[in-house]
Amino acid sequence: MATKLTLRIDEKIINKAKKAAKIKGVSLSKLVSDYFQSVALHQKKEIVETPVLSEIAGILSSKADSKTLVKEYRKHIEEKYL
């Protein structure tokens, strides 16, 4: 069940996030939802392959296996947002 959530975020960040979501072809809500899902599952030491992650994995070298790609993406997200 989807529930409305109100956040207070700097307007510049919101505008940049909207542009990033538009480039990826998803809504800002979907982008935020995927991120929250990734963070929540990280607490359980799991990660879900979101559409954005799948898109990124599709353009990377095919020599890397999916577990390595997930680890690298998790590390990237942690460094970027934590």
N, CA, C and O atoms as a CHARMM CRD file, in Angstrom:
* protein
*
  328
    1    1 MET  N      0.83400  -1.16700   0.00000 PROA 1      0.00000
    2    1 MET  CA     0.00000   0.00000   0.00000 PROA 1      0.00000
    3    1 MET  C      0.88700   1.24100   0.00000 PROA 1      0.00000
    4    1 MET  O      1.75800   1.37600   0.85900 PROA 1      0.00000
    5    2 ALA  N      0.68100   2.12100  -0.92400 PROA 2      0.00000
    6    2 ALA  CA     1.45300   3.35700  -1.00700 PROA 2      0.00000
    7    2 ALA  C      0.86500   4.38700  -0.04100 PROA 2      0.00000
    8    2 ALA  O     -0.35200   4.54200   0.05900 PROA 2      0.00000
    9    3 THR  N      1.74400   5.07800   0.66100 PROA 3      0.00000
   10    3 THR  CA     1.35300   6.09900   1.62000 PROA 3      0.00000
   11    3 THR  C      2.09100   7.38000   1.29500 PROA 3      0.00000
   12    3 THR  O      3.26000   7.35400   0.91000 PROA 3      0.00000
   13    4 LYS  N      1.41200   8.49400   1.45100 PROA 4      0.00000
   14    4 LYS  CA     2.01500   9.79600   1.18800 PROA 4      0.00000
   15    4 LYS  C      3.00400  10.13300   2.30600 PROA 4      0.00000
   16    4 LYS  O      2.74600   9.87500   3.48100 PROA 4      0.00000
   17    5 LEU  N      4.13900  10.71500   1.91500 PROA 5      0.00000
   18    5 LEU  CA     5.18300  11.09600   2.86300 PROA 5      0.00000
   19    5 LEU  C      5.61200  12.51900   2.54500 PROA 5      0.00000
   20    5 LEU  O      5.88100  12.84400   1.38900 PROA 5      0.00000
   21    6 THR  N      5.67800  13.35700   3.54800 PROA 6      0.00000
   22    6 THR  CA     6.13000  14.73600   3.35600 PROA 6      0.00000
   23    6 THR  C      7.55000  14.86400   3.88900 PROA 6      0.00000
   24    6 THR  O      7.83200  14.48400   5.02500 PROA 6      0.00000
   25    7 LEU  N      8.44200  15.40300   3.06100 PROA 7      0.00000
   26    7 LEU  CA     9.84200  15.59100   3.44400 PROA 7      0.00000
   27    7 LEU  C     10.21700  17.05700   3.29800 PROA 7      0.00000
   28    7 LEU  O      9.68000  17.75700   2.44000 PROA 7      0.00000
   29    8 ARG  N     11.11100  17.50700   4.10900 PROA 8      0.00000
   30    8 ARG  CA    11.65100  18.86300   3.97700 PROA 8      0.00000
   31    8 ARG  C     13.08500  18.73700   3.48000 PROA 8      0.00000
   32    8 ARG  O     13.97700  18.28900   4.20000 PROA 8      0.00000
   33    9 ILE  N     13.28100  19.14400   2.22700 PROA 9      0.00000
   34    9 ILE  CA    14.58000  19.01200   1.57500 PROA 9      0.00000
   35    9 ILE  C     14.88700  20.31700   0.85600 PROA 9      0.00000
   36    9 ILE  O     13.98600  20.96500   0.32200 PROA 9      0.00000
   37   10 ASP  N     16.13500  20.69300   0.84200 PROA 10     0.00000
   38   10 ASP  CA    16.56100  21.91000   0.16000 PROA 10     0.00000
   39   10 ASP  C     16.06600  21.91800  -1.28900 PROA 10     0.00000
   40   10 ASP  O     16.14500  20.90600  -1.98500 PROA 10     0.00000
   41   11 GLU  N     15.56600  23.04600  -1.72700 PROA 11     0.00000
   42   11 GLU  CA    14.97600  23.16900  -3.06100 PROA 11     0.00000
   43   11 GLU  C     15.96900  22.81600  -4.16700 PROA 11     0.00000
   44   11 GLU  O     15.58600  22.21800  -5.17200 PROA 11     0.00000
   45   12 LYS  N     17.23000  23.17700  -3.99200 PROA 12     0.00000
   46   12 LYS  CA    18.24200  22.85600  -5.00600 PROA 12     0.00000
   47   12 LYS  C     18.41600  21.34300  -5.15000 PROA 12     0.00000
   48   12 LYS  O     18.56900  20.82800  -6.25800 PROA 12     0.00000
   49   13 ILE  N     18.39300  20.65100  -4.03500 PROA 13     0.00000
   50   13 ILE  CA    18.52500  19.19500  -4.06000 PROA 13     0.00000
   51   13 ILE  C     17.32200  18.56900  -4.75500 PROA 13     0.00000
   52   13 ILE  O     17.46400  17.63800  -5.54700 PROA 13     0.00000
   53   14 ILE  N     16.14500  19.08900  -4.45100 PROA 14     0.00000
   54   14 ILE  CA    14.92300  18.57300  -5.07900 PROA 14     0.00000
   55   14 ILE  C     14.99200  18.75000  -6.59300 PROA 14     0.00000
   56   14 ILE  O     14.68000  17.82400  -7.34100 PROA 14     0.00000
   57   15 ASN  N     15.39600  19.92200  -7.04000 PROA 15     0.00000
   58   15 ASN  CA    15.48300  20.17900  -8.48300 PROA 15     0.00000
   59   15 ASN  C     16.49200  19.25500  -9.16100 PROA 15     0.00000
   60   15 ASN  O     16.23500  18.74700 -10.25300 PROA 15     0.00000
   61   16 LYS  N     17.63600  19.03700  -8.51900 PROA 16     0.00000
   62   16 LYS  CA    18.63000  18.12100  -9.08000 PROA 16     0.00000
   63   16 LYS  C     18.09900  16.69000  -9.11400 PROA 16     0.00000
   64   16 LYS  O     18.32100  15.96000 -10.08000 PROA 16     0.00000
   65   17 ALA  N     17.40100  16.29800  -8.06100 PROA 17     0.00000
   66   17 ALA  CA    16.84300  14.94900  -8.00200 PROA 17     0.00000
   67   17 ALA  C     15.77200  14.75400  -9.07600 PROA 17     0.00000
   68   17 ALA  O     15.68900  13.68600  -9.68300 PROA 17     0.00000
   69   18 LYS  N     14.95800  15.77500  -9.30900 PROA 18     0.00000
   70   18 LYS  CA    13.93600  15.69100 -10.35600 PROA 18     0.00000
   71   18 LYS  C     14.58000  15.50900 -11.72600 PROA 18     0.00000
   72   18 LYS  O     14.09800  14.73000 -12.54900 PROA 18     0.00000
   73   19 LYS  N     15.67200  16.23300 -11.96400 PROA 19     0.00000
   74   19 LYS  CA    16.38000  16.10100 -13.24300 PROA 19     0.00000
   75   19 LYS  C     16.95600  14.69400 -13.38900 PROA 19     0.00000
   76   19 LYS  O     16.86900  14.08700 -14.45700 PROA 19     0.00000
   77   20 ALA  N     17.54300  14.18500 -12.31200 PROA 20     0.00000
   78   20 ALA  CA    18.11900  12.83500 -12.34900 PROA 20     0.00000
   79   20 ALA  C     17.03600  11.79600 -12.61200 PROA 20     0.00000
   80   20 ALA  O     17.24400  10.86400 -13.38900 PROA 20     0.00000
   81   21 ALA  N     15.88800  11.95000 -11.97300 PROA 21     0.00000
   82   21 ALA  CA    14.78000  11.01200 -12.17100 PROA 21     0.00000
   83   21 ALA  C     14.28200  11.07700 -13.61300 PROA 21     0.00000
   84   21 ALA  O     13.98800  10.04900 -14.22400 PROA 21     0.00000
   85   22 LYS  N     14.19200  12.28900 -14.15000 PROA 22     0.00000
   86   22 LYS  CA    13.71600  12.45200 -15.52800 PROA 22     0.00000
   87   22 LYS  C     14.67400  11.77400 -16.50600 PROA 22     0.00000
   88   22 LYS  O     14.23200  11.11100 -17.44400 PROA 22     0.00000
   89   23 ILE  N     15.96400  11.93400 -16.29700 PROA 23     0.00000
   90   23 ILE  CA    16.97000  11.30000 -17.15500 PROA 23     0.00000
   91   23 ILE  C     16.83000   9.77500 -17.10800 PROA 23     0.00000
   92   23 ILE  O     16.98100   9.09900 -18.12500 PROA 23     0.00000
   93   24 LYS  N     16.54300   9.24900 -15.92900 PROA 24     0.00000
   94   24 LYS  CA    16.39900   7.79200 -15.76100 PROA 24     0.00000
   95   24 LYS  C     15.02900   7.30000 -16.22000 PROA 24     0.00000
   96   24 LYS  O     14.80400   6.09500 -16.32800 PROA 24     0.00000
   97   25 GLY  N     14.11000   8.23600 -16.49100 PROA 25     0.00000
   98   25 GLY  CA    12.79000   7.84400 -16.97400 PROA 25     0.00000
   99   25 GLY  C     11.86600   7.31700 -15.89400 PROA 25     0.00000
  100   25 GLY  O     10.97400   6.51500 -16.16900 PROA 25     0.00000
  101   26 VAL  N     12.08200   7.77000 -14.65300 PROA 26     0.00000
  102   26 VAL  CA    11.21800   7.36800 -13.54200 PROA 26     0.00000
  103   26 VAL  C     10.74900   8.61100 -12.80100 PROA 26     0.00000
  104   26 VAL  O     11.31000   9.69500 -12.96600 PROA 26     0.00000
  105   27 SER  N      9.73600   8.44700 -12.00000 PROA 27     0.00000
  106   27 SER  CA     9.26400   9.57100 -11.19000 PROA 27     0.00000
  107   27 SER  C     10.20700   9.77300 -10.00400 PROA 27     0.00000
  108   27 SER  O     10.95000   8.87000  -9.62000 PROA 27     0.00000
  109   28 LEU  N     10.16000  10.95700  -9.44600 PROA 28     0.00000
  110   28 LEU  CA    10.96300  11.23400  -8.25800 PROA 28     0.00000
  111   28 LEU  C     10.49700  10.33700  -7.11300 PROA 28     0.00000
  112   28 LEU  O     11.31600   9.85700  -6.32900 PROA 28     0.00000
  113   29 SER  N      9.20200  10.11100  -7.01400 PROA 29     0.00000
  114   29 SER  CA     8.67500   9.21900  -5.97100 PROA 29     0.00000
  115   29 SER  C      9.26800   7.82200  -6.09800 PROA 29     0.00000
  116   29 SER  O      9.64900   7.21700  -5.09600 PROA 29     0.00000
  117   30 LYS  N      9.34900   7.30500  -7.32200 PROA 30     0.00000
  118   30 LYS  CA     9.90600   5.97300  -7.55800 PROA 30     0.00000
  119   30 LYS  C     11.38700   5.93600  -7.19800 PROA 30     0.00000
  120   30 LYS  O     11.86000   4.98000  -6.58400 PROA 30     0.00000
  121   31 LEU  N     12.11100   6.97600  -7.58200 PROA 31     0.00000
  122   31 LEU  CA    13.53300   7.05500  -7.26600 PROA 31     0.00000
  123   31 LEU  C     13.75300   7.03300  -5.75700 PROA 31     0.00000
  124   31 LEU  O     14.61300   6.30600  -5.26000 PROA 31     0.00000
  125   32 VAL  N     12.97200   7.83500  -5.02900 PROA 32     0.00000
  126   32 VAL  CA    13.08600   7.89500  -3.56400 PROA 32     0.00000
  127   32 VAL  C     12.65700   6.56200  -2.95000 PROA 32     0.00000
  128   32 VAL  O     13.30100   6.06400  -2.02700 PROA 32     0.00000
  129   33 SER  N     11.58500   5.99800  -3.45800 PROA 33     0.00000
  130   33 SER  CA    11.10000   4.71200  -2.95200 PROA 33     0.00000
  131   33 SER  C     12.15700   3.61700  -3.12600 PROA 33     0.00000
  132   33 SER  O     12.40400   2.83400  -2.20800 PROA 33     0.00000
  133   34 ASP  N     12.77500   3.56900  -4.30200 PROA 34     0.00000
  134   34 ASP  CA    13.82600   2.57600  -4.54700 PROA 34     0.00000
  135   34 ASP  C     14.99500   2.77200  -3.58900 PROA 34     0.00000
  136   34 ASP  O     15.55800   1.80400  -3.07800 PROA 34     0.00000
  137   35 TYR  N     15.35600   4.02900  -3.34800 PROA 35     0.00000
  138   35 TYR  CA    16.46000   4.30400  -2.42900 PROA 35     0.00000
  139   35 TYR  C     16.09400   3.85600  -1.01200 PROA 35     0.00000
  140   35 TYR  O     16.88900   3.19200  -0.34600 PROA 35     0.00000
  141   36 PHE  N     14.89000   4.21800  -0.55200 PROA 36     0.00000
  142   36 PHE  CA    14.45500   3.81700   0.78600 PROA 36     0.00000
  143   36 PHE  C     14.42000   2.30000   0.91700 PROA 36     0.00000
  144   36 PHE  O     14.80600   1.75000   1.94900 PROA 36     0.00000
  145   37 GLN  N     13.96000   1.63100  -0.12300 PROA 37     0.00000
  146   37 GLN  CA    13.91400   0.16700  -0.10400 PROA 37     0.00000
  147   37 GLN  C     15.32900  -0.39800   0.02200 PROA 37     0.00000
  148   37 GLN  O     15.55600  -1.34900   0.77100 PROA 37     0.00000
  149   38 SER  N     16.26000   0.17700  -0.69700 PROA 38     0.00000
  150   38 SER  CA    17.64500  -0.26900  -0.63100 PROA 38     0.00000
  151   38 SER  C     18.21800  -0.06100   0.76800 PROA 38     0.00000
  152   38 SER  O     18.90500  -0.93500   1.29700 PROA 38     0.00000
  153   39 VAL  N     17.93900   1.08400   1.35900 PROA 39     0.00000
  154   39 VAL  CA    18.42700   1.38200   2.71000 PROA 39     0.00000
  155   39 VAL  C     17.80200   0.42500   3.72500 PROA 39     0.00000
  156   39 VAL  O     18.49400  -0.10600   4.59300 PROA 39     0.00000
  157   40 ALA  N     16.49600   0.21100   3.61200 PROA 40     0.00000
  158   40 ALA  CA    15.80200  -0.67500   4.55000 PROA 40     0.00000
  159   40 ALA  C     16.33100  -2.10400   4.44700 PROA 40     0.00000
  160   40 ALA  O     16.54000  -2.76400   5.46500 PROA 40     0.00000
  161   41 LEU  N     16.54600  -2.57800   3.23100 PROA 41     0.00000
  162   41 LEU  CA    17.03700  -3.94000   3.06300 PROA 41     0.00000
  163   41 LEU  C     18.50000  -4.06400   3.46700 PROA 41     0.00000
  164   41 LEU  O     18.95500  -5.14000   3.85700 PROA 41     0.00000
  165   42 HSD  N     19.23600  -2.95600   3.37100 PROA 42     0.00000
  166   42 HSD  CA    20.63500  -2.97200   3.80000 PROA 42     0.00000
  167   42 HSD  C     20.72500  -3.29800   5.29300 PROA 42     0.00000
  168   42 HSD  O     21.67700  -3.94100   5.73700 PROA 42     0.00000
  169   43 GLN  N     19.74100  -2.85700   6.05500 PROA 43     0.00000
  170   43 GLN  CA    19.72200  -3.14500   7.48600 PROA 43     0.00000
  171   43 GLN  C     19.66100  -4.65300   7.72800 PROA 43     0.00000
  172   43 GLN  O     20.15400  -5.14900   8.74100 PROA 43     0.00000
  173   44 LYS  N     19.05300  -5.37100   6.78900 PROA 44     0.00000
  174   44 LYS  CA    18.95500  -6.82800   6.89700 PROA 44     0.00000
  175   44 LYS  C     20.10500  -7.51100   6.16500 PROA 44     0.00000
  176   44 LYS  O     20.13100  -8.73500   6.04200 PROA 44     0.00000
  177   45 LYS  N     21.04900  -6.72000   5.68400 PROA 45     0.00000
  178   45 LYS  CA    22.18700  -7.21300   4.91700 PROA 45     0.00000
  179   45 LYS  C     21.73600  -7.86200   3.61400 PROA 45     0.00000
  180   45 LYS  O     22.35400  -8.81700   3.14300 PROA 45     0.00000
  181   46 GLU  N     20.66400  -7.34500   3.04000 PROA 46     0.00000
  182   46 GLU  CA    20.16200  -7.79000   1.74900 PROA 46     0.00000
  183   46 GLU  C     20.11200  -6.57900   0.84000 PROA 46     0.00000
  184   46 GLU  O     20.15200  -5.44300   1.31300 PROA 46     0.00000
  185   47 ILE  N     20.02700  -6.80600  -0.43800 PROA 47     0.00000
  186   47 ILE  CA    19.83000  -5.71500  -1.38000 PROA 47     0.00000
  187   47 ILE  C     18.93000  -6.21200  -2.49500 PROA 47     0.00000
  188   47 ILE  O     19.04200  -7.34800  -2.95600 PROA 47     0.00000
  189   48 VAL  N     18.04700  -5.34300  -2.90800 PROA 48     0.00000
  190   48 VAL  CA    17.13500  -5.70700  -3.97600 PROA 48     0.00000
  191   48 VAL  C     17.60200  -5.00900  -5.25000 PROA 48     0.00000
  192   48 VAL  O     18.07400  -3.87300  -5.21100 PROA 48     0.00000
  193   49 GLU  N     17.46600  -5.68800  -6.35600 PROA 49     0.00000
  194   49 GLU  CA    17.85600  -5.09100  -7.62300 PROA 49     0.00000
  195   49 GLU  C     16.71000  -4.24200  -8.13400 PROA 49     0.00000
  196   49 GLU  O     15.74900  -4.75600  -8.70700 PROA 49     0.00000
  197   50 THR  N     16.81800  -2.94100  -7.92500 PROA 50     0.00000
  198   50 THR  CA    15.80700  -1.99900  -8.38600 PROA 50     0.00000
  199   50 THR  C     15.99100  -1.76200  -9.88200 PROA 50     0.00000
  200   50 THR  O     17.02600  -2.13300 -10.43400 PROA 50     0.00000
  201   51 PRO  N     15.01400  -1.15500 -10.54900 PROA 51     0.00000
  202   51 PRO  CA    15.16600  -0.87600 -11.97600 PROA 51     0.00000
  203   51 PRO  C     16.41400  -0.04700 -12.28700 PROA 51     0.00000
  204   51 PRO  O     17.07500  -0.27400 -13.30000 PROA 51     0.00000
  205   52 VAL  N     16.73200   0.90600 -11.42400 PROA 52     0.00000
  206   52 VAL  CA    17.91800   1.72500 -11.64600 PROA 52     0.00000
  207   52 VAL  C     19.17200   0.87300 -11.54300 PROA 52     0.00000
  208   52 VAL  O     20.08400   1.00600 -12.35800 PROA 52     0.00000
  209   53 LEU  N     19.22200  -0.00800 -10.53800 PROA 53     0.00000
  210   53 LEU  CA    20.37400  -0.89600 -10.38200 PROA 53     0.00000
  211   53 LEU  C     20.49000  -1.83300 -11.57600 PROA 53     0.00000
  212   53 LEU  O     21.58800  -2.07800 -12.07400 PROA 53     0.00000
  213   54 SER  N     19.36100  -2.35400 -12.03400 PROA 54     0.00000
  214   54 SER  CA    19.38000  -3.24300 -13.19600 PROA 54     0.00000
  215   54 SER  C     19.90100  -2.51100 -14.42700 PROA 54     0.00000
  216   54 SER  O     20.64900  -3.07000 -15.22800 PROA 54     0.00000
  217   55 GLU  N     19.49300  -1.25100 -14.56400 PROA 55     0.00000
  218   55 GLU  CA    19.94800  -0.45000 -15.70300 PROA 55     0.00000
  219   55 GLU  C     21.45600  -0.24800 -15.63800 PROA 55     0.00000
  220   55 GLU  O     22.15400  -0.37800 -16.64400 PROA 55     0.00000
  221   56 ILE  N     21.94800   0.06800 -14.45500 PROA 56     0.00000
  222   56 ILE  CA    23.39000   0.28500 -14.28400 PROA 56     0.00000
  223   56 ILE  C     24.15000  -1.01200 -14.54000 PROA 56     0.00000
  224   56 ILE  O     25.17700  -1.01300 -15.21800 PROA 56     0.00000
  225   57 ALA  N     23.64400  -2.11000 -13.99900 PROA 57     0.00000
  226   57 ALA  CA    24.31300  -3.39900 -14.17300 PROA 57     0.00000
  227   57 ALA  C     24.37300  -3.78400 -15.64500 PROA 57     0.00000
  228   57 ALA  O     25.32100  -4.44300 -16.07000 PROA 57     0.00000
  229   58 GLY  N     23.38200  -3.38500 -16.42600 PROA 58     0.00000
  230   58 GLY  CA    23.33600  -3.73200 -17.83600 PROA 58     0.00000
  231   58 GLY  C     24.38800  -3.05000 -18.67800 PROA 58     0.00000
  232   58 GLY  O     24.70900  -3.52300 -19.76800 PROA 58     0.00000
  233   59 ILE  N     24.93900  -1.93300 -18.18900 PROA 59     0.00000
  234   59 ILE  CA    25.93200  -1.21300 -18.99300 PROA 59     0.00000
  235   59 ILE  C     27.35600  -1.48200 -18.53800 PROA 59     0.00000
  236   59 ILE  O     28.31000  -1.02700 -19.16900 PROA 59     0.00000
  237   60 LEU  N     27.50400  -2.21500 -17.45000 PROA 60     0.00000
  238   60 LEU  CA    28.83900  -2.50800 -16.94900 PROA 60     0.00000
  239   60 LEU  C     29.41200  -3.73200 -17.64500 PROA 60     0.00000
  240   60 LEU  O     28.70700  -4.46300 -18.34000 PROA 60     0.00000
  241   61 SER  N     30.67600  -3.93100 -17.44600 PROA 61     0.00000
  242   61 SER  CA    31.37400  -5.04900 -18.04900 PROA 61     0.00000
  243   61 SER  C     30.69100  -6.37300 -17.71600 PROA 61     0.00000
  244   61 SER  O     30.31300  -6.61500 -16.57000 PROA 61     0.00000
  245   62 SER  N     30.54000  -7.20900 -18.71000 PROA 62     0.00000
  246   62 SER  CA    29.90000  -8.50200 -18.48200 PROA 62     0.00000
  247   62 SER  C     30.83600  -9.47400 -17.76300 PROA 62     0.00000
  248   62 SER  O     30.41600 -10.57100 -17.39700 PROA 62     0.00000
  249   63 LYS  N     32.09300  -9.09000 -17.55600 PROA 63     0.00000
  250   63 LYS  CA    33.03300  -9.95800 -16.85000 PROA 63     0.00000
  251   63 LYS  C     32.70300 -10.04000 -15.36000 PROA 63     0.00000
  252   63 LYS  O     33.02000 -11.03000 -14.70100 PROA 63     0.00000
  253   64 ALA  N     32.06300  -8.99100 -14.83300 PROA 64     0.00000
  254   64 ALA  CA    31.71700  -8.97300 -13.41400 PROA 64     0.00000
  255   64 ALA  C     30.40900  -9.72500 -13.19000 PROA 64     0.00000
  256   64 ALA  O     29.45900  -9.57200 -13.95800 PROA 64     0.00000
  257   65 ASP  N     30.36300 -10.54400 -12.12500 PROA 65     0.00000
  258   65 ASP  CA    29.11700 -11.24500 -11.83900 PROA 65     0.00000
  259   65 ASP  C     28.15600 -10.31800 -11.09800 PROA 65     0.00000
  260   65 ASP  O     28.56700  -9.26300 -10.61300 PROA 65     0.00000
  261   66 SER  N     26.90400 -10.69400 -11.00600 PROA 66     0.00000
  262   66 SER  CA    25.88200  -9.82400 -10.43400 PROA 66     0.00000
  263   66 SER  C     26.14100  -9.52600  -8.95400 PROA 66     0.00000
  264   66 SER  O     25.84500  -8.42200  -8.49700 PROA 66     0.00000
  265   67 LYS  N     26.68400 -10.47700  -8.20000 PROA 67     0.00000
  266   67 LYS  CA    26.96700 -10.21900  -6.78000 PROA 67     0.00000
  267   67 LYS  C     28.03200  -9.13700  -6.63100 PROA 67     0.00000
  268   67 LYS  O     27.94400  -8.29800  -5.73400 PROA 67     0.00000
  269   68 THR  N     29.03000  -9.15200  -7.49800 PROA 68     0.00000
  270   68 THR  CA    30.06900  -8.12600  -7.46000 PROA 68     0.00000
  271   68 THR  C     29.47300  -6.76700  -7.81500 PROA 68     0.00000
  272   68 THR  O     29.80100  -5.76000  -7.18700 PROA 68     0.00000
  273   69 LEU  N     28.60700  -6.73700  -8.81200 PROA 69     0.00000
  274   69 LEU  CA    27.96800  -5.48400  -9.21300 PROA 69     0.00000
  275   69 LEU  C     27.11600  -4.92100  -8.08300 PROA 69     0.00000
  276   69 LEU  O     27.12200  -3.71400  -7.84100 PROA 69     0.00000
  277   70 VAL  N     26.38800  -5.78400  -7.39400 PROA 70     0.00000
  278   70 VAL  CA    25.54800  -5.33700  -6.29000 PROA 70     0.00000
  279   70 VAL  C     26.41800  -4.77300  -5.17200 PROA 70     0.00000
  280   70 VAL  O     26.09500  -3.73200  -4.59900 PROA 70     0.00000
  281   71 LYS  N     27.52400  -5.45600  -4.85800 PROA 71     0.00000
  282   71 LYS  CA    28.42900  -4.96600  -3.81800 PROA 71     0.00000
  283   71 LYS  C     28.99400  -3.59300  -4.17500 PROA 71     0.00000
  284   71 LYS  O     29.04700  -2.69400  -3.33600 PROA 71     0.00000
  285   72 GLU  N     29.41800  -3.44300  -5.43600 PROA 72     0.00000
  286   72 GLU  CA    29.97700  -2.16700  -5.87600 PROA 72     0.00000
  287   72 GLU  C     28.93000  -1.06400  -5.83600 PROA 72     0.00000
  288   72 GLU  O     29.23200   0.06500  -5.45200 PROA 72     0.00000
  289   73 TYR  N     27.69700  -1.38200  -6.23100 PROA 73     0.00000
  290   73 TYR  CA    26.63100  -0.38400  -6.21000 PROA 73     0.00000
  291   73 TYR  C     26.29500  -0.00700  -4.76900 PROA 73     0.00000
  292   73 TYR  O     26.09900   1.17000  -4.46700 PROA 73     0.00000
  293   74 ARG  N     26.22700  -0.99600  -3.87900 PROA 74     0.00000
  294   74 ARG  CA    25.94500  -0.71400  -2.46500 PROA 74     0.00000
  295   74 ARG  C     27.02300   0.21500  -1.89700 PROA 74     0.00000
  296   74 ARG  O     26.71300   1.17900  -1.19700 PROA 74     0.00000
  297   75 LYS  N     28.28600  -0.08200  -2.20200 PROA 75     0.00000
  298   75 LYS  CA    29.38100   0.74800  -1.71800 PROA 75     0.00000
  299   75 LYS  C     29.23900   2.17400  -2.24000 PROA 75     0.00000
  300   75 LYS  O     29.44200   3.13500  -1.49800 PROA 75     0.00000
  301   76 HSD  N     28.89400   2.30800  -3.50700 PROA 76     0.00000
  302   76 HSD  CA    28.69700   3.62600  -4.10700 PROA 76     0.00000
  303   76 HSD  C     27.59600   4.39900  -3.38300 PROA 76     0.00000
  304   76 HSD  O     27.77800   5.56900  -3.04700 PROA 76     0.00000
  305   77 ILE  N     26.46100   3.75600  -3.14200 PROA 77     0.00000
  306   77 ILE  CA    25.32600   4.40500  -2.47900 PROA 77     0.00000
  307   77 ILE  C     25.70000   4.79500  -1.04800 PROA 77     0.00000
  308   77 ILE  O     25.36700   5.89000  -0.59600 PROA 77     0.00000
  309   78 GLU  N     26.38200   3.91100  -0.34300 PROA 78     0.00000
  310   78 GLU  CA    26.78700   4.22000   1.02800 PROA 78     0.00000
  311   78 GLU  C     27.72100   5.41700   1.07000 PROA 78     0.00000
  312   78 GLU  O     27.56800   6.29400   1.92100 PROA 78     0.00000
  313   79 GLU  N     28.67800   5.46200   0.16800 PROA 79     0.00000
  314   79 GLU  CA    29.61100   6.58600   0.13700 PROA 79     0.00000
  315   79 GLU  C     28.91800   7.87200  -0.24700 PROA 79     0.00000
  316   79 GLU  O     29.26900   8.94500   0.24500 PROA 79     0.00000
  317   80 LYS  N     27.94200   7.77300  -1.11600 PROA 80     0.00000
  318   80 LYS  CA    27.24700   8.96100  -1.59600 PROA 80     0.00000
  319   80 LYS  C     26.26400   9.51900  -0.57500 PROA 80     0.00000
  320   80 LYS  O     26.17700  10.73600  -0.40900 PROA 80     0.00000
  321   81 TYR  N     25.53000   8.65800   0.10500 PROA 81     0.00000
  322   81 TYR  CA    24.44200   9.11800   0.95700 PROA 81     0.00000
  323   81 TYR  C     24.65600   8.96200   2.45600 PROA 81     0.00000
  324   81 TYR  O     23.91800   9.56200   3.23700 PROA 81     0.00000
  325   82 LEU  N     25.61800   8.19500   2.87300 PROA 82     0.00000
  326   82 LEU  CA    25.79700   7.99900   4.32000 PROA 82     0.00000
  327   82 LEU  C     26.94200   8.77200   4.85900 PROA 82     0.00000
  328   82 LEU  O     27.21900   8.71100   6.05700 PROA 82     0.00000
